[in-house]
Amino acid sequence: MFNRADIPVSRQQPTCTDCGLSQLCLPVSLEDKEVAMLDGIVQHQPVLQRGQPLYHEGDTFRALYAVRAGSLKTYTTTESGEQQVTGFHLPGELVGLNAINRWIHPCSAVSLETTSVCEMPFEKLEYLSAELPDLQRQLLRVMSREIASDQDMLFTMARRTADERLAILLLSFSERFGQRGLSATRFRLSMARGDLGNYLGLAPETMSRIFRRFQDQGWIEADGREVELLAVDKLEALAGRAAGGAQESG
């Protein structure tokens, strides 16, 4: 029913220069010579298999990581041992930013599928950003975007209905996939619905009911983790967005 758009995981040693995600990551706005300097500090981790951790909550912070292919889930663990999902990270996005303040990772990061990341030791990145103003500005933009995203999520959790929360999340994935040159209306979610519900503060049975309701209304088509948005305007109206925010991109 769907044409799955996979982002291949390279097993070679890629560079920022030849990376197709550079416009979503730190190299954006950098000159070729500056990109080469950033390349000089990037370290390539072994490919992570599904369920393999990148780092654990409480680990000492040493580096930021850019997702090159695949996807990651971040989560904290409660005193009772339960997971609280804090985010999902796609290619071109950075993880580890929330550890800069205390130099301790406040959450864990685990791969949701076969995933490769680029490691940027923070002390070297900090030194390089002082030498390259454009890199420093981009790093600040990324940090600001994460703060804004956290604030939006807090508002969503506090003020939105269950249906609105799911609509907002689906539109967010739509926008992010579109930015990567993939389809903004047909995509595969690498995370389980239980993780989606955990992130939105919704019970699994509530998630199932909303997915079923959206399908019955003709707004989406869902087959396992494959999702197609059939009525983006309806989802945008429910989410309180202006129409036209999620167009077919590939």
Phi, psi and omega in degrees: 000327183241152169262104183290127179259097181269144172261114186295146176264116181280137177258004175270185179261094182284168177233162177298327183297319183261010182278128179287354181257010187300331181284352177254353189244199184292330183293349182304136179077358179273147173286161183304318181296323180289323176298320178297324178293320177295319176306326185294340180255349183287133176244142184255118180281155172302150180299133178271134174270164182305130179087356182275133182283146171271317172203164183248153173304130181096348177294149175294134179282126178230338187206157166264154181232133174255126178288122180265322177206152182088210181198157181233154171243135173251146182202157172251163179244127181285171179298333179274002177090007180272149178275142169237109183291132182247348179176163175234135189235126185254171179306136181093354182259150181263145173233150180106355183299327184284002178261354186297321186299311186251359181061027175225134178289119180278357179212169176260156175232129183225147181283139178266348181197182176302122191222140173239145181227156172254125181264131178238099179308127192292323180298320178290321179295320179297316179296316182293322180293333175290332179276334184239097182304323180294323177293318179298317179297319180294321178297319178294323177298315180297317179295319178297320180297322179292320178298315179297321179296319178297320179294318178299320181292321177299318178295318180299316182292327186275327191244347189259151174285169180299316180298318180295321180300314181293320178300316179298317181293317179297320178292326177296314177297320179303313180296317183291320176295320179299321179297338181264012178078013178259175179294134177272353182241347176227118183206164178251128177270124184281346182263152178288156179297331177298321177292321177299314180296319178301315180298321183271357182074032183239142178290152181306319180293328176293317178301316181298318180296319182290317177303315181296319180295317178298322178291316180299328179279354180079020182273326180221164168234128182229131178226097187066238180264000176276130183230136173236128178271114184264335182223075182300323181297324179292318179295320179294321178296318179295321182281350180082023179260160171287143181297151175100009183277347182225094182256158176297127184240000181179000000 
